[in-house]
Amino acid sequence: MLHTPTELAMTIGAAIRARRKAMGWTQVESARRAGVAHRTWRRMETEGRASIDDLVRAALALRCEDTLAALFPLPAATSIDALLRQQTGTAR
């Protein structure tokens, strides 16, 4: 299903909020652990707005860095040559 950038950002913000609450943390505590301003954290959760740096800091604080790192996987190889290039790290 396709989403607008705003819808996707709001979905990510809601996921941040749900993860924070599941961990039993307040917004203030989460912001402190992530090293961002409380206002920034609140904006991430409510508006889905944050810099990439702030999003990475939130992922680290919420222990989701592995999931964030897997956000942009390589596309499936379309040929044996492409697969070999991906496996050797020479994908172009």
N, C-alpha and C positions, 0 to 999 in steps of 0.2 A: 504494500500500500504506500502510495506517495504522500508525503507530508510537506507542508510549507516549512521554510526555515524557522518561522516563529513557533509552529506547532511542535516541531522536533525539539527546539530549545526548551519549550515549556515541559515537554515530556522528560527531558534530561533533568530539568530543575525539580520536577516532582519525584524523580528517582533519587536524586540527592537528598531531598527532604525525607523520603521514606527510609533510606539507608541510615541517615542520621538518627531518626527516631527509633529505628530498630536497634541501634547501638546505645540508645538511652542518653544521647547527648543533646544539649541545648544548642541553639545557633551560636551563642557566644562561645561555648566550649569548642564547638567544631571550627569556628573561625580561628580561634587561638591555636588549636592543633594544626590547622592548615597554614597558619602564618599569613592570613588575610584579614582585612578589616571586617568587623561584624556587618557593616552596611553592604560590603561586597558579597558576603555569604548570603545575606537576606535577599539581595538582588538575584543571585544565582538560583535560589529556591523559588522565588515568587515570579520573577520575570524571565528566567532562563538566560540571563545575560551575564557573561563573564569573559575574561580574556582566556586564551589558551593556557597561559601560566596559572591563572586562578583555578581553572578546571583541573589541571594536573595536580595542583596542590590539594584540591578537594579529593581527588581520586586517591592520592597518597594517604591523606588523613583518614579516609573512609576504607582504606585497604582494598581498593579496586584498581590498582595500577596495572595489573595483568590484563584486565578486561579493556582498559583504556589503550594499552599498548597494542591490542589485537584489533583495534577499531578499523584499520585500513589494511586488510590482508591483500596479498598479491592476487590478481585475477587468475583464473584457471588458465593453464597453458593451452594454447591452440594447436601445438605441434610438438613432436618429440624434441626438436631443436630448442623450442621455447622452454620446454620442461627442463632440459639439460642446462640451459642458461640460468634458469631460476635456481636450480639445485647447486650450481657452482657459484652463484652470487654475481653472475655477469649479465643479469637481465637488463635489456635496454628498452 
